[in-house]
Amino acid sequence: MEKLIAQCKLYKGEDLNPFESEDSNKSQFWQFEERWVRMMLNEQPTLNGYVNRYISKLGDFDPVCDCPLSLKALMFERYNHWLGGFDDETGVEDFLSFFETYMNIE
């Protein structure tokens, strides 16, 4: 579990989201990371589907970062589900902007 948590920017193993009432972006990204850790620990096959969809929609897009592909894929899936669906042209650009927000969080 520690190796997974070490790959997260915000989730540090807490039971409750420490950003719930103070920062909506951090809160949302914390939730994605926490869910990703749980899915990885439970070896959820759903993540493979997320990765396949991510690759099919974004091709070989892989920003120079240390964010695991399966975490990016989970964010992509959640972004499309909760934040507006997916339109091939604008959806990719919108997601990339969303992901950049995540990468710039300190």
N, C-alpha and C positions, 0 to 999 in steps of 0.2 A: 504494500500500500504506500509506503514511504516514497518509493521510486515514482509512482504515479503522481502523488501529491507534489513532489519536487518539480514536476513539469507544469504545474499550475501557477498562474500569476496571483490568484486571489484565494482560492480554496486551500485551506491549511488543515483540513480534517475536522473542522468545527461541526457540531450538530445543528446549529442555527446560523442563518445567514447574517453576518455582522454588518452588512451593508443595506439591509432590508429597508430602513427608514431614512438613510442618509444620501445614497447615491444610486439612482435607478440603473445606470449603466453597469456600475460595479456589482450591484445586486444581481442583475441579469447574467452577467458573465460568471459570477460566483456560482449561480445555479447551474449553468452549463458545465462548468468544471466539476462540480460536485456530482452531477449526473454522469458525466464521462467516467469519473473514477469508479463509481458504483457499477456502471456497465462493464468497464474493463475487469473489475474484480469478479464479476459474475459471468464473464466471458459471453456477453450478450451477442448472439449472432446478428442482431439488428444493426450493430455497428458496421458489419461487413456490407450490408445493404446501403448504409449511409455513405461509406467510402466509395462504393461503386457509383452511386448517384453523383457524388461530389466530382469524381473523375470524369464521368460522362458529361457533366454540365460545364465544368471548368477546365477540362483537358488536363494539361500538365502544369497548370498554375500551381506554383508552390513558392510562396514568398520566402525570401531568405529569413528564416526565423527558426526557432527551436520548438515551435508548436507542433505536437504530433498530428499526423495526417488524420487519425481517427477523431481527434478533438476538433480539428477544423471541419471535418465532415459532419460531426454532430452539430456544431454551430451553424453550418450551412443548412442542415435539415431543419433545425429549430427556427432559424431566421425565416426560411421559406414558409414554415407552418404558421408561425405566430406574427410575423412582421410583413405580411403582404403578398405572399404567394410568389410565384416565379414566372417571370417573363424573360425569355432567353437574353435579350439585349440589356434591358434596364435592370433585370434581376441580378445579373452578374456584377454590374457596376455598383449597384446598391449594396450587395453583399460585401464586395471588396472594401467599400467605404466603412461598413459595419465592422469588418474584421480589422481594418486599420485602427478603428477606435479601440478595439480590444488590445491590439499590439502596443498602443501608446499609453495604456493604463499603467500607472506606477503604484 
